[in-house]
């Protein structure tokens, strides 16, 4: 009984497939397109909604929806239309190329056109394609075998399953014969976006002008003309197959002319943020383009010099004559309306510039920011200080006691020398990680215990001067 049911099901599938191959196709191209909407996410994912007007006869037929994305996820495709239902669908991604056409003709007859080297006269000869492997083409001529193509090939026609554009073919059932509006929605890869920011720091390093750009990249194999564009900022969870092919990291170097406008409208959607471009835009295949995200002027900021210590000092009894340490230069911006900002910022790279004495703009550093909601702090590391330097050495170390087999009490003393070669005084924030249970026994400047394992000093260093910070700490580890 089960065998009979299985045979019946297989027969039905074969008959449906055979019927699809024999039915005439109704082909829909971009000429039929009345509108397209594209929502692009951060993780090589986009939602495409393609609206077209087509005329379909009544009954079962094949609808060939041409010029879809070449990286469509066909299992996500949904065709909607009044009185229209989909029985079967196939994504035709085997595209027409000379090699693909040759591969389809293995075992079939072609014509070989040869040109006489001296007279230029052409002659034709029948041949059968035997093989099209990477090492070359093998042809069966009338009385011999040829390796390679001895001339140009003429093919009688194009195989049915070879398309010149990515095409989704659907076996559909239509209830009424009339012109109607249909929409195909699907998820696809090959479309991506990222935010890029340009900031110009003022002469006093206490405010900046900020511009935000969205860079769109299209590697999907399709063009989206006059698309309604939306971008989703946030980490949307996706179910990944067990074995995945890494997405192509290639990025088109050519960037389209930046399109200026007043920015993109932003709204909260679920646990993400949605950015909508107020006007249609065309996203061409193999193209990167930029649109304005935001403009903000005179945003207050704060520059900070930061010296970060290392945890390993407290577990070593070997000092040295002084370890040179880099002092990082950071800029902090409060993303608030009071600071002329206060908008959710998608993750991206923020590049900072400043004018020199000749009013020429110079690049001074960049850093990557994560998704930053309103009222959060944007913190950028722009580099290391040139004129503000530091050296550190351990001046004392001793084991005070061992209160168990695995736990000991240590005392360590340190000497930090901070020098300032600038013509104005600076404040250096010194952060020292201190492990375990600890007590500060001595210090030349008062510290603040910012966390259970962190001591922080604000050290003022005079112009063209030096400040010494010393401290002794007892650590129970």
N, C-alpha and C positions, 0 to 999 in steps of 0.2 A: 504493500500500500504506500509506504513512504517513498519507495523507488518510483512509483507511478506519479506521485505528487511532485517529486524532484524533477522528473522528466518533463512534466507539464509546465512547471515554472521556467525551466531552461528553454523550453520551446517558445513560451510566451516572450521571454527576453530576446531570443533570436529573431522571432517574428517582428517584434517592435523595432529592433535594430535594423532589420532588413527593410521594414517599412520606411524608416527614417532615411535610409540610403536611397530609396527609390522615389521619395516625395520631392516635389519641386521646392526650392528654398525661397523664402521671402527674406531679402537681404536688407538690413538696416545699417546705414552708415552715418557719419557725422553730419551729413546733409539733413538728416531727419532730426537732429538734436535741437531741442527747444530750450534746454538749460542743463547745467551740470553743477552739482555742489560737491565740494571736497573738504573733508574734515581730516586734518593731519595730526597724528599723535607723535610722541617723542621716540617710540621704539620701533622705527621702520614699519609703521602701520598707518594706513589711511582708510577712511570710509568714503566711497564714491557713490553718488546718487545721480544717475544719468537718465534724464527725461527725454523721450523722443515721441514723435508722431508717426504712426505707421498705418498702412491699410492692409488688413488681413482678411482673406476669405473665410467663410464659415467652415468649421470642421477641423480635423487634425492636419497639421502641417509642420514644417521645419522653419523656425525663425533663426536666422544667422545674425547675431548681434555683433557687428564688426567694430574694430578699433577700441576694444576694451583694454585695460591694463595688461601688459605682458606678464605681470607678476600677481595677477588676480588669485585669490584663494577661492577656487570654484565652489567649494563646499559652503561658502558663505553667501553665494549669489541668491538674490531674491527678485523675481520678476513680478511686478504687480500691474494689473490692468483690468478694466471692467469686463467680466465675462470671459476672462482668460485664465487658463490653468496650465501648469507645466507638468508634463509626464516624464520627460527625460532631458538631460542636458549633458553636453560635452564641451570641454575647453580645448579648442584647436590651437596649440602653441607650436606645432611643427611648421615653421614659417618658410616661405619660398626663398631659397638661396640657390646658387649654382650647385653647391655640394649636396644640399638636401634634395634637389631635383634629380641629380645623378644617382643618389642613394636609392631613390624610389624606383629607378629604372633598372635595378639589378635583376637580371633574368629576362629583360624586355629588349625590344628592338629599337634602335636609334639610327639616325643617318650621320655619317662622317663626311664632312666637306673638306676636301684637300685642295690646296692651291699650288699650281705648278710654279716652281721657283723662278723660271726664266720667262715663260709666256704669260703667267698670271691666270691661266685658264683654270676654272674650278671643275672638280669632278665629285660625284657623290657615290657613296658605297654604304650598303646596309651593314650593320654590326649589332652584336648582342653584348650588353654590359654583363660581365662575369663577376667583377669585384671592384669595390671602390674604397679599399682600405687606405690607411694613412701613407703607406709606402708608394701608392700610385694606383692608377686605373688599369684594369685588364679588360680588353675587348676581344670578342670572338668575331674575326672578319670572315670572309667567304672561305678562304683556304688556309688561314693561319691565325695565330694569336698575337695581338699587339699589347705591349706594356706601355702605358702612357696614352695620351690622346694625340693621334697623328694629325689632327686638324680640329676644326670646330664641330661641335655636335648640334644636331637638330632633333628636338623632341616633338613627337606628334601632338601632345597635349599636356595639360597640367593634371597630375593625379588629384582625385577628389579630396583626399585628406591632407592636402598641402595648401596652406593659406598664405596670402601676402601680408596679412595683418592679423594680430591676435584676435580670435573670434570665439564667442560663446554661442554654440548652436543648441537650440532647444526644440524638442518635440512638444508642441503646444496644442491645446484644444481650445478653439475659439467658438463662442456661441453665436455671435452676430457678425455679419460681414459689413464692416464700416471702418472709416478712419477713426483711430482712437489714440488716446494718450497712454503711454506705458512708461514705467520707470524700472530700471535695473539698478539695484543697490548691491554693493559687494565690498569686502575688505581686500586690501592689496598691500603688498610691500613695494619698495622702490620709491616711495615718497617720504621725505623727511624734512624736518625744520630744526633750526636752532636759533637761539637769541644771541646777538652780539651787541655789545655796548661800547660806546666811545665817550670818555669823560675828559674834559679839559680842566685842569687844576689852575686856580688863580695864583697870583704872585705870592700871596701870603700863606698858601697851602691850607686855607680854612674854608674854602667853598669850591664847588665845581659845577660845570654845565654838563648835563648828561643827555646823550641821545641813545635810543634803543632801536635796533634793527632786527627784523626777522629774515633769516636767510633760508629760502626754500630750495630744495634740491629734488629734481625729478629724474629718476632712472627707471621709471616703470614701463617704458616702451609705448606710452600713449601721451596725447596732448589733451589738455583740458582748457577749452576755449571759453573765455568770459565766465570763469567759474566763480561761484559764490564760495569764498574761502573762509574757513574757520580753523583755528589751531587749539589744541587741548594741551595745557601744561599740567603735568602730573604723571605719576607712574601707574599706568593702567595695567592690571594683572592680565596676563595671557597664558593659556595652557599651551605649553610647548610640546611638540612631538618628541619621542624618545631619542630619535636621531635627527639632528638638524644640520642644514648646510649654512655656514656662516654667511650673512648677507655681504654682498659686494661692497667693499670699503672704498671702491673707486669713487672719486668725486670730481665732477666736471670742473675744470679750471676756469672756463669762461663764465663770467658773472654778468648777467644782464644789467642794463642801466637801472640804477636805483630809482624806485618810484616813490615820489614824495607825496605825503598827505598828512592829515592831522593826527594820524595814529590809528590804533585799532581799539574798538570798544571791548571792554572786559567785563565778564560776569562770572559768578560762581556757579558751578554745575556739579552736583553731587559733591565729591571730595576733591574736585579738580577746578581749574580755572579755564574758561573758554574765551578766546580772543577772536573777534569777528572783524574782517575787513569790510569797510562801509561801501565798497564799490567792487564790481567784478574785476577779475584779473585773469590773464591767460598764462598758464604754466606749460611751457613747451617741454618736449622730451629732451633729455640730456642737456638740461639747463639749470643754472642756479640764478636766482633773482632775489632782490632785497626789497622789502617794504618797511616803512617806518612803523615802529612799535610805540615809541613815546618820545617826548621832548620835555626836559625839565632844566630850568636855569637857576643859578645861584643856590645850589643845594649845599647847606652847611656840612662840613666834614671835619675830621680831627686826625692829625698826623701823630703817629706814635712810634718811638724807638723801643724795640723789645730785645732783651737779652734772655735767652732760654738756656737754663742749665741742664746738666745730665744727671740721671739718677745713679749712675754707677760710682760717682765720687764717694758715696757714703759707705761703700763696701770695699774700699781699697786703702791699704796702709802705705801706699807708695805715692808721694807727692812728686812735683816736678818744679822747674824754675819758672813756670808760667805758661799757660796754654792760651794761645790767641783764639779769640772767639768772635764770630760775626754777630753784628747787631742788625736785626731785621728792621725794615722800614714798612710800616703799615698805614693804611688810611681806612678810617671807619666812617660809615654814613648811616644815619638813622632813616629807615624807610618809613617816614611819617608825613602826614599832610602839613604839619608844622614846619617841616624841612623842604616844602615845595615838591614833595614826592608822594609817598603814601599810596602806591599801586602795587599789586602782586607782580613780582618780576620772575619770569621763567628763567630756568638755569641757563647759563651760557658763560662766555668769556667777556670780561670787562677790561678794556684797554685804556690806559690813562696817558694823557699828553700834557705838556706844559710849554709855554712860550719862553724863549731865551731873551737875553737883553736886546737882541735885534728883532724882536717880535716875530721870531720864527718858531713854529710849533715843533716840539721834540717829543719823541716817545720815551716815557719814563718807567714803564712796567705794565704788567697785566696779571690777572688772576682769574680763576674760574669761580663763579658763584653758583650755589644750589638754588632750587626754587625758594624764593624769599617772599613770604607774605607781608602784608602791611604791618608796620610797627616792629619789625625785626631789624637787626643790625646787619649791614653789609660790611664785611671786613676783607680788605684786599692787601695781600703782601706784594709790594712793588719791587722789592730787591733788598740789598744789604747796604748799610751806610758806608760811605767812603771816609768821611772826616771824623766820625764817632767810632771809636774802637774800644776793645775790652780785652783784658787778659786775666786769667784766673789760676790760682795755685792753691794746693792744699798745704797748710802750714803745720798741721798737727793731726795725729791720728793715734788713738789708743783704745784697746779693749778694756772696758771698765770691769765687766763681770760676765759670767755665763750663768744665767738663772735656770737653764735646763740643757739637755744634751744638744738641742737644735736651736736654741734661742740665746742671743748674746746682746750686750749693751756696749755700744761704741760711742766715742766722742771724736768729732772731727772739727777742725778749724780751717777757715778759708779766707783768702785775700783776693778781692776783685779790684782791679784798677781800671777805671773808666776815663778815657781821654776824649777831649772835644777840640777838634781843629777848626771849628766854625767860628764866625765872628759874633754869633749870638748864643746865649745859653740854651741848653737842651735838658729835657728830663728823660731818663732812660728807665723803662720798666724792667726790673730784674725779677725773673721767675725762677725759683729753685725748687724742683721736686724733691721732697724729703720722704722716704719710705718709712713704714712702720709707725710705732708710737714714739713721738719725738717731743723734745723740749728745747727751746732756744735759750742757751745759757748766757751768751754774750753777743752783742751786736753794736756796731758803730752807728747805725741808723735803725729806726724802728721798722719792723716788718708787719705785714698783715697776713693772717692765716686765711687765705681765700678758699681753701678746701682742706680736707683732712691730710692730704699729702703734698700741700703746696704752700710755700712761703713767698710773699711778694714784697718787693721794696720799690719805692719811687725815688730814684736817685737823681738829684739835680747836679748837672755838670756845667761849670761856668764857661764862658767864652774863652777859647784858647787855654783851657785849664784842665785840671785832673781832680777826680773825686775817688777816694778809696772807701770801699765797703768791706768790712770784716765781720765775721760772725763765727760763733762756736755753737754746735748743736749736739745734743745727746740723743741717740737713736736706739730704740729697742727693736730688734729684728728677730 
